[in-house]
Amino acid sequence: MELLWSRETMIGLALLGGASSLAAMWMQRSGRAAPARLKLLNRVAYAFMLASVAVFIVAGFRAPA
């Protein structure tokens, strides 16, 4: 359970979100994907980033005082 709230998990989620966002931007500029697929990829990217922020907040509350 501690792995879920670890720093590595938070960083991994943030990196996945950033990579997904960059991929969506690259695919849009090169015209390699339909707009609906790009919208989905952007939403997935934001979900990863939101999860990273949530892990950061929860880990802060769980830290010893």
VENPEMO-V137206 format. One record per run of one state. SS is the DSSP state (A for helix, B for strand, O for the rest). FROM is the first residue (numbers start at 1). TO is the last residue. If there is no record, write none. Layout:
BEGIN
SS,FROM,TO + SS,FROM,TO
END
This chain:
BEGIN
O,1,1 + A,2,5 + O,6,6 + A,7,30 + O,31,34 + A,35,62 + O,63,65
END
